[in-house]
Amino acid sequence: MVGPEETSEEFGWFDKSAMSVLRRFRSLRRPLLVLLPIFLGLLSVPLAFVWLAQALGLAQGVAALGAALLLLPGVLFGLALNRGVTVSMGYSQAYANGDIVEVARLKRLMDGTGPPRSPFEQANRALGDAEVLVYVERWAEGRDALAKVDREALPVRARPGVLGQRGYATAHAGQPDLGVELLEAAAQEADGQPDYPAEKQWFMRVRLGIALSLAARHDDAIAVLSAVLEGVGDYEGDLREWTAGQFFLGRSLRARGTFDDAMAAFDAAAHDGDGPFAPRARAALDLATGSPLRDDGHVREPIEEEGVEPEEAEGRSLKRARRP
């Protein structure tokens, strides 16, 4: 796991207690569909007690005290549920911001201390550690870590993504052909789930296109990336992954000799993108400027960086979304 070891940093009693209660529901496909009815059920208990107290003719003070005591579990569960949602959103935002230290901190809170209590917890912890390795581009380590994740212990919906992540890391780690095979297998698994989310489909296809580019299957890479970068369904994509997709689209277009389109893709990644492939795209543009590429015998003019007015920059729509 990347990040500092847990030493002086500690979480409060309520945070640890709340996550301990919610942790057992993480293996469910849609945990909120179970947690919300439990919350509403706990809130209904004091109301039922008040009705019963009135039916039995109990004193109002007794009824009020009993209702207040019975309301306490519902309130505490609601606070725990709210804290769990806040931590989950913070975890996703930390990933989007590239704040791996915060990712590691929140992961410790969600995972808890001590050994895993179930095969799911063990696989889920291992998956989180492997995803961080991939995020910081420690490709070989991420590939090996993902290969050890017990996919069968995870929910069915999560399994194609794990295989796809493994294929993506494998392609970057110097085995692009194998990476393509794994990603194609992951895509087939995802296609077997009719309700597989558009967000996850988008990530899968972008990474397949990148692996195809790394495997020098440039025509296939161009076809896949050109289509998926326009979005899947209502999902337009994650900015960091969109930038990587634009970079590798430019790479494959350049390999096929379509230099103008390649430079347009690099330019989009360099000026509208985010993450490690944005500076790499700028480097590709600088290289083209220093050594002009030829297209049909004509020397291309160096690409000049156009100034962007503040109003235009503020209104520019960047493609942002959550991590799968």
Disulfide bonds with the S-S distance in Angstrom:
none
